[in-house]
Amino acid sequence: MKFYNKFLLPFLVIYIYFSAHSVAQNIDDLEQMIKSSKTRAALVKNVQKAVVHIKVEKIVRGSESRSFNNPMDLYNDEFFRRFFPELNPPKNNEKQNQPNREFRQKGMGSGSIIDSQGYILTNHHVVGLADRIIVVMYDGEEKDAKIVGTDPESDIAVIKIEGDGLPVLPMGDSETTLVGEDVIAVGNPFGLIQTVTYGIVSAKGRSNVGINEYENFIQTDAAINPGNSGGPLVNLKGEIVGVNSAIFSQSGGYQGIGFAVPINMASKIMRDLIDKGSVSRGWLGVGIQDVSQDLVKAFKLKNTKGCLITAVMENTPAQKAGMLKGDVVVSINEKLIQNSNHLRNEIASAGAFTEIDLELIREGRSLKIKLKLDERPQKVSRVKIKPQKTPVVEQLEFLGMTVESLTDEKAKKLGVKPGNGVLISKVIPGSPAENAGLRKNMIIQEVERKAVSNFEIFKKIVDDLHTGKGILLLVTISGGSRYIFVE
């Protein structure tokens, strides 16, 4: 027994020591968690004071075919369900029987006070079509608001209420916000005022989502639901880093994927709306596309980073600076370009009449140019074509497709300039042409970087080709031009 006591006692003392130490450590950890939680709660309380509930009204007549922010339209959409759950649109038969009757339709959203004089940042889709806007403050006070300006292309809007010394939500920096960083969303989902949700930044630079003309979304898993639109996404400093805009959902509710417009993008648009009532964007005057893996080899590139120029419009900054089809833009003002959408956003954000530095890759070599942007036009007018007599149509089978001369009549029908290219009139299923993405009614402008102005030139180029290593084509459709590599 003495032998056991002699050796057991030290182990017992060590066990008691570490057990006590572990309990103390757990208590310290718990205290730290409680402290962090209370700190976050204090931060949220300050943020909430600058977040408002927005109620909107729209007067529509029964004869109007589409109701204002109809929740049935939104909730039946497989992609985005955004806001306005309280909407009560008239029934179809009611509209038909009383075509001149007026109906008051209601919607809702959120916003952030960004100026002590009463300027509020929100979404265009919340207030853009409203006849009346009512802002509900943190303390419940209601104020009428007026639209300062809206920008449908980015889904950003600014409204204003009367006020002085109002609580303001400070601006953060979405550029330095990191994926994985904690964020908080504040808004009024389903009319539940001042709701707070917590999550992380799931991704940045989301584009091609299909919501706005200009997209560079922050993706978050902080719960965002209908009614959150226009509300802030804030960091743990209490700074706004994004404007909550939409959700991805197949049920109409939260599924862990929300999108917010980055504040760096929103703040410039906001300032233009306040100062001028509209947004001025930079314009280069080119057609663009992403660089695919197939095009890396064809254009002597190292990787798929950058933006490929598919067309250069006449009398534009790009043409004046000497840019050419086939150039690949890899940086703007020493900022690396990831893809075509990234370049588009950077050019737009740079602003009209701004001087920029571009780095291009041309025929495998780096080239730097300086140019001055123009202001993006509202619409790029199409060339009007005078109809002429239809000539005899020649055809040629090539890579599993039928190519024929482009007549003036067909050019007019397709909305393209005549006398510039040849027409793809048929594509065989399963052929190299179809597998590469070529389709009927596309127009081939170039073959292996050689311009094709008519069918005779196309035949001559094709006769000299060796297709074993693949063929690079520049094709045009009504929406623009793009390079396609056919193997």
Secondary structure, DSSP 8 states (H G I E B T S, - for coil): -HHHHHHHHHHHHHHHHHHHHHHHHHHHHHHHHHHHHHHHHHHHHHHHTTEEEEEEEEEEETT-SS-TT-HHHHHH-SS---S-TT-----HHHHHH-TT-EEEEEEEEEEEE-STTSEEEE-HHHHTT-SEEEEE-TTS-EEEEEEEEEETTTTEEEEE---SS-----B--TTT--TT-EEEEEE-GGG-TTEEEEEEEEEEEE---SS-SS--EEEE-S---TT-TT-EEE-TTS-EEEEEEEE--SSSS--S-EEEEEHHHHHHHHHHHHHHSS---EE--EEEEE--HHHHHHTT-SSS-SEEEEEE-TTSHHHHTT--TT-EEEEETTEE--SHHHHHHHHHHH-TT-EEEEEEEETTEEEEEEEE-EE--S----------------EEEETTEEEEE--HHHHHHHTS-SSSSEEEEEE-TTSHHHHHT--TT-EEEEETTEE--SHHHHHHHHHT--GGG-EEEEEEETTEEEEEEE-
